[in-house]
Amino acid sequence: MANNTGEMPVMEHLEELRRVLIVSIISTTVMAVVAYFFCDRILAILLEPLTQLDQKVNFTGITEPIFVKIKLSLFTGFLAALPVILWQVWSFIVPALKKNERVYFTLFVFISFISFFGGIAFGFLGVFRYGVVFLLKFAGPELFPMLTISKYISFTISFLLPFGIIFEFPLTAFVLARLELLSYDFLAKNRRYALLITVLLSAVITPTPDIITCLFVSGPMYLLFEASALIVRVVERRLARRKQREELAEIA
């Protein structure tokens, strides 16, 4: 009866989705608890741009340090649990795919994971550390910063997380190009708009109102756009050559 109406498959589908969400939440929570015991080391790494300048970080409330550590633990726990979360998503979607589609989807998930962590690493090592040092030195010797740990960690997380998302652009462009939903001509014609959008998006995701930090973010973002355009061009040429071979094979 249930198979004829199709209700059981839907219920099983929802139950599987529920399991995916529960496992993802539990894994994030467990990793966050583990990360809490390493908060001091993680804080030391994130505070390195300040400590190398002999800058001290203050807190203005009695409960501020504990809440900062909880926030940092949740963020680190999410990053540590990301392989488990992606594996859960993979196991949820793969049964509905064909054999060749499973291979592509598996590669997509793996490369997405690498790109996300690569974006965060680049954001911290290539932009954040130098950006913080530059901005503090830009203030000059007459001004003394009064930095609080809560605002600094919030700034750090909100600064780094978009880099992980932005680094997914080339992979997304590759998939859309393979599906023939995105063309190089379209990207080339809209370069000026892409530059404008990256600047506006950088202004939105950057927690500070200064133009220097905005440029630190928009520069790598636009380079990723150009990399995505190059990837789309390569994919288009390969698809064109494959279609040409297929046409020649049909004529022969």
N, C-alpha and C positions, 0 to 999 in steps of 0.2 A: 504493500500500500504506500509505504513511504517512498519506495523507489519510483512508483508510477507517478506520484504527484511531484516528485523532485524536491520535497521538503527536507528529507534527511541529508542529501548532499549539501544543501545550503546551510543546514545546522552544523554539519561537520566542518564546513568551510569556516563558519563563524567561530566554532570551537577551536579550530586550528589557529585562527587569527588571535583569539584570546590567549592561547598558549604562547604564541610568539611575543605578544605584549607582556605577559607575565614574566617569561624568561628574560626578556630584555630589561625590564624594570628591576628584577631581582639581581641580575648580573651587574647592572649599573650600581645598585645599592651596595652589593658586596665589594665591588671594586672601590667604591667611594669610601667604605669603611677601612679597607686596606690602605688606600691613599692617604687617609687622615693621619696614619702613623708616620708617613713620610712628608707631611706638610712642611716641616721645618726645612728639609732639604729642597723641596720644590720652591718654597718661598725664597730660599737663598739664591736659587738659579734665576728666578724672576726678578729679584731685587739686584742682580748683578750690575745692570746699567747704573744703578744709583750708588751701590757700595764702591764701585771703582772711582766714583767722584767724591767719595766720603760724604754722601748725602744720607741723612737719617730720615726714617719714616715714622710718623707719629700715629697715635690713635686718640680719638676724642671721646669715646664712650667705653664704659667698663666691659660691655659685652661685644664690642667691635672685633677684637682679635678672634674670639671663638666663632663668630658668624663668618668672618673672612675665611677661616680655616675650613668651615663647613662648605662654603661656596666653592672654594678652591678644590676641596675633596670631591664634590659632586662633578665639577668640570673635569677633573683628572680621571674620576671614576668612569665618566661617560666615554672619554677617549680610550681608557684601558678596556672597557667593555665593548667597544665598537666592533672588534672582530666577531664577538659572540652575537651582537645585534645583527650584523650583516649576514652571518651564517644562518640566523633564524629567518631573516627575510629571504635568503637564498632557498632554504628548505621549504618555505611557504609557496614560492613562485615556481620553482623548478618542476614539480610534478605536472604542471599544466603546459609545459613546453615540450617541443620536439627535441630529438637527440642533438641536432646541430645547433638549435637555439639554446640548449642547455650549456653547450660549450661557450658560445658567445656571451651568454648571461653570466657565466662563472668568471670569464675574463673581465667582463664589465664590472662586476662586484669587486674583484681583486684590484683592478686598476683604480677604481674609485677609492678604495681604502688607501692605497699608496699615494694617490693624488691628494687626498684630504690631509694626511699626515705630512706630506711634502709641503703643502701650502702653509700649514701651521709652523713647520720648522723654518721655512723660508721667511715667513712673517716675523718670527722671533729673531732668527739669526741674521737675516739679511736686511730687515727694515726696522723692527722695533728697537733693538739694542742701540743701533746708531741714531735712530730718530729721537729716542729719549735723551741720549747724551747731547745731541745737537741742540735740542730744545732747551735743555737746562743750561747749557753754555751760552745759548742765544740770549738768555735773560741778562747776562752780564754780571760783573762783580758787585754791583750796587744792590741787586735784588736777591733775596734769600727765600728759597721755596719752603713752604709749610705743607709737606706732603702727608696725607693720611693713608694708611694701609688699605682701607676700604675702597677709597676712590682709585687708588693705584691698581689694585687687583681687578676692579671692575673695568677700568680702562684697558688693562692688559688682556682680559678675556674678550671684551668687545672688539678689541683691535685684532686679535689673532684668529678668532673664530671665522670671520668673513674670508680670511685668506684660504682656509680649508675649503670653503664653499666655492670661492672664485677659481681655485685650481682645478675644479671639475669642469670648467668651461671647455678646454680642448677635447676632453673625452665626450662631452655632450655634443660638441660640434661634429666629432667623428661619427657618432651614432646617427645624428640627423643627416649627415652627408651620405652615409651608407644607405639610409632609407630614402635618399633623394628628396629630402624635405628642406635642405639648406644648400645653397650654391655659393661658389666663390664670388661670382659677379655681384650677388646681393650684398655680401660682406664688403667687397671692394667699393661699391657705390655708396655705402653707408658708413664709411670710415669716419667722416666728420661727426656724424651723429653718435657713433660709438665712442669717440673721444669725449663728446659732451656728456654722454650718459655715464662714462666712467668717472668723470670729474664730479658730477652730481651725486652719483652713488657713493663715491669716496667721502664727499661732504656729509652724507647721511650717516654712514657707518663709523666715521671718525668722531670720537667723543669730544675732541677739542675743536674750537672754532677757527684755529689759525690755518692759514693757507699752506704753510710748510708741511704739516702733517698730512693734509689733504693730498699734496703732491707726492709724498712718500707712498701713499696708498694707490693713487690713480696711475702712477707710472707703471708699476708691475701689472696692474689690471689691464692697461692698454696693450702691454707687451703680450699678455695672454690672449688678447683679442687677435693680434697679428699672428700669433702661433696657431690659434684656432683657424684663421683664414688660410694659413699655409697647409694645415692638415686637410681642410676641406678641398683645397686645390689638388693635393696629391690623390685623395680619394676619388675625386671626379675624373682625373686622368686615368686611374686604374679601372674605374667603371666603364669609361668610354672605350678603353682598349679591349676590355672583356666583351662588351657589346659588339665591337667591330669583329672580333674573332668569331663570335657566335653567328654574326651575319655572313661572314665568309664561309663558315662551316655549312650553313644552310644553302648557300649558293652552290657550293661544291657537291 
